[in-house]
Amino acid sequence: MSSELQSLNIYQDSKGEDVTDARGITLFNKPSVQSAYLSIPIDSDEYNMKHSKRGKCLIFNNKDFELHTRLNERKGTERDAEQLYHCFRALDFDVIIHKNLSVKEVRNELEKVSREDHTNRDCFVCCILSHGENGLLYGRDGKFPNDMIFSPFTGNICPTLAGKPKVFFIQACQGDKLDKGVILARGRDEADGTSHFFKIPSHADFLICYSTVPGFYSWRNTNNGSWFIQALCSVLKTHAKSTDLQSLMTIVSRKVAYEFESCVPTDPGMDKMKQVPCITSMLTRKIYFHPKV
């Protein structure tokens, strides 16, 4: 397949030009609008991070919740938000912090950014700091499905981010199970084609990083912030400009798993518990935060 820059077809339910093969068989419909373009060779191992701007980084920091939700104040979350802000500013992101938004306000902010023109941006990052349960996250006034934060950025909805990485960091519980840990002892096919248009899955190029695995509790220190965000920011500050993000997330997982343990001696049911992040990747290339010049 040619390594020249190829257009990346993002198709919607709109009429346009049919793309056919040599036999005249329609392969797919190329719309007259809403097309995006792949700014790197098709077989590149790395995403193009040389646009004029790095991109937006949204931080949704929910500390306080309305009484009817019966949710506790998330003490220490300001520390998480502060660390994330400085970390992503250092990586050349345009960082915006939203505090204590309602479900509707969260949705509106995400949809507003998804409608922006990201043509000259490398990528998009979103950080959620809130309460949660399995498959759900909380705004100030209630809960919403996790998918609400991802869906505005799929390729068919946000074409100027199609083919670019969309990264989500979610610091929230995914349930109330506790991980007691386990003691370890030290010791011993590609199809040929001639078309200049390519289809990609609408959910390609996502990296979703949860602080814990489904069903489990996520730990947060009231002074230092959450285990996950502490580890994430530490690793990004040290290695982000030289190592790809997926490799960094493996280091983050190792730090959370090995360097943190709950200390609640007054409550044996909560004491000496462990945690490990859950990383879901639909990335098709490596992400490097090379310094902007």
N, C-alpha and C positions, 0 to 999 in steps of 0.2 A: 504494500500500500504506500502511496506517495507520502513523503514527509513534509510536503508543502503545507502552508496554512490552508485549512479546509473550513468551509462554513458549517456551522452546527445547526441543524434544523430543529427548531422548537415549534411544534405544531399544536394548534388548538382547534376547537370546533368552529372553524371559519373556512370559507371557500378560498381556494387558491389554485395554484398550478399543480397538476398531477406530475409526479416524478415517476418515469417508467424505465424499465430495463430495455435491452436490445430487442426483446421479443414483443415489446409494446405492452407488457403487463405492468399495471400500476403497483409501485412499491409503497408509496405513501403520498400524502397530499402536502405540498409545500405551500403554506399560506402566503398571501400577499403582504401580510403584516406579522409582527411578533416573531421575527427571526433573530437569532442570536448568532454570534460568531466565535469560533474557537480560535484563540489568539496564540496558540502554540501548535507544533506538529502533533498530529494524531497519536503518534507512538512515543511522545515525550514522557519521561518518568516523573517529571516535576510539573506542578502547576506554574503558570506564568505569574510571578510575583513582582513584575517589573512595570506595572501600570503606574500612572502618575500619583495615585493615592493608594494607601493600604486598604482602607475600607472602614465601615462603621463597626463599632463594638457597643452593643447595648447591654447595660447592666440593670436588671430589675431586682431591686433590693427591698424585700418585704420583711419589715421588722414587727410592725404593729398590725393587728387584725381587729375587725369589728367584734363586738361582744357576742353576737349571735353565733359566730363561728366556733366559739369556745376554744380558740387557739391561743397558746401562750406567746408572749413577746419573745422574739428570737434574739436574745442577748448575744453580743459578739459579732453580729452580722455586719455592723459598720466596719469592723476590721477587715472582713472579707472584701467588702465593696471597695474600701480604700486600697487594699493590696492589688486587687484586679485593675482598678483605675490606673495606678501608677505602672503596673506591669504592661498593660496593653498600650498605654501612651508611649512607653519606651520602645514599643514595637511599631510605632508610627500609626496607630489607629486613632480615629476620631471617636473618642469615648464619651458616651452619654449615660448618666445614671438616672434611673427613675425610682422614686421611693414610694412604697406603700400604695401602689396603684390597684384599682378595682379590676375585676376580670374584664369588663368592657374596655377600660383604659389600656390594659395590657394588649388586648386584641387590636385596638385602634392604633397603638404605637407600632406594633409589628406590621400591620397592614400598610401603614403610612410609609414605613421604610421599604417595604417590598415594592411599593409603587415608584420609588425613586429610580433614577438612572444610575446604575452601577457600572456602566461601561468602562469608566476610567479607574475602577477599583479592583484590587486583587481578590478580595474575599469578603465574607461577612462573619461576624462573631456575635453570639448572644449568650449572656450569663444570667441564670435564674437563681436567686437566693431566696428560698421560701420554705414553707411547710409543704409536705406532700404525702401521698400514699400511693399504693400500687397503681400506676397508670394515670395519676391525677396530680395536679399542682394547685397551689392556692394563691389567689389574689387577696387583696385586703378584705373583700366582702364574700368570698366563697371560692369554690373549686372549679377547675376546668380541666379537660383532657390534655395530656401532654402534647398530642398532635396539633393542638391549636398554635403552638409556637413554631412548629416546623412547616406546616402546610402553606403559609404565605410565601415560602421561599423555594418551593419546588420549581423545576425548570419551566413547566407550562404556565405557572402563575407569575414568576419573576424572571423573564427571559434574559435580562441583562446580568443575572448571576448564574445563568445556565453554563455548565462547564467549569464553574469556579467553586472553590470550597466554601461550604456553609458549616460553621463549627458552633456547637452548643455545649456549654458547661452548665450542668444542673446540680446545684447543691440543695438537696432536699431528701427527706426520708422517702422510701418507696414501700414502707410498711412498718410494722412494729416488732418484727423478729430480731433477735439479737444473735450475733455470731460469737460463740464462745472460743473459736479458734481451735487449732490442733497443735500439739507439741511436736516440733521437729528436732531431732538430734543431729549435731554436726557430724560429719564423717563421710563414711564411705559413699479447539478447532476455529479457525478464522476464515470467513467466506470472502471470496474474491469479489471485487466490485469496481466499477468505473465511475459511479456517480460522485459528484462533488458535494453531495449532501449526506449527512449522517444523522441517524436518530440515536438519542441516548435516553435511558430511563429517566422519568421526571424526578425520581428520588435519588439519582446519582449525585455524588460529590458532597454527601453529608457526613459529618463526624459528630456523633452525639455521645457526650461523656457524662455519665451519671456518677454521683459521689458514692453510690452504693448499689448493690445488686437488687433486682426486684423482690419486694416483700420484706426488705430489711431496713433497719434503723440507720440513720446517718448522724455521726457524732459531730458536735460543735462545742468548742471551748468558749466560755463566756468572755474571756479576756483576749485570747489569741485568734479566735475565729475557728472555722471548721477545719477538720483534719485535711479534707480534700483540697480546699482552696489554699491552705498553708503549703501543702506539698506542690500543688500546681504552680503557684507563684514562685516558689523557691526554684523549681526546675526550669521554668521559663526564664527567670532572671539569669540563671547560670548557663543555660545551653540553647536558648531559643534561636540565637543567630548563627548556630553552627550545625544543629541537628534537626532532622525532620520531625514534625509534630507527632506522628504516630509512634515513633520511637520514644519521644519524650513522654507520651502518655503511659508507655510501659514502665518508665522510670517512676512516674507519679504513682502508678498502681503499687509498685514495689515499696515506695516510701510509706504510703498509707498502710499497707499490709504489715510491714515489718517495724516501722518506727513509732507507731501509735498504738495505744491501748488505754481503755477507759480506766479511770481511777475514782471509784465511788465506794470507798470502804464502808460507808454507812448503809449501803444497799447492795448486799451480795448478789442480787439478781441483775444488777447493772454493772458490777465491778469486773475489771479485767476482760472486757469485751473487745473484739476486733472488727475490722471493716476492710473491704476492698472495693475500689471503684468498678464500674461496669462500662466498658467502651464498646460502642457500636459504630462500625465504619462502613460507609458506602463510598469511600473515597476511591478514585480511579488513578490517582497519582500521589506523589509525596508533596507535603507542604513544608516549605522553608521560608522562614521570616528573614530573608536577607535584608541587611540594612538599606534603607532608602538613601540615595545619594543626592 
